[in-house]
Amino acid sequence: MTWTALETNTHQDHVIAHVIGATPVGHFIWDETAYIVLDIGFIWNIYLDMEMGLVPHRVAISELEADDETKKEFSEVRNVESSPIESVELFENGDERRLLMNCETERLVIETSLSHGWTRIITDNTV
């Protein structure tokens, strides 16, 4: 697969600037959106088209259209042993998108497909 660098917009640049130095402590996918739980009390949500937002943890969970048990499960997510984020890169290949989160000791990769409506998160500890 050939990935081409994807230009970021001002909003993406702003969100990325805030997550640099934060440590991912968990992640989950809900309704085609990737949610990265950060140690700074925020959740970084990344949509299919790589638009993104940074929302306080409690607000992000409360806004999910999910039952109380699912919300409770997501509010307690701690499934990543990670290190601080050093850089973030975005790529595209046709209708697929890839966000590469480079941490000190590993990478988290988020891949999406606009036409098929899927999102996946890959942990890569081979850095």
Summary of the structure (lengths in Angstrom):
residues: 127
radius of gyration: 13.9
end to end distance: 20.0
largest distance: 41.2
contacts: 359
relative contact order: 0.21
helix: 20%
strand: 44%
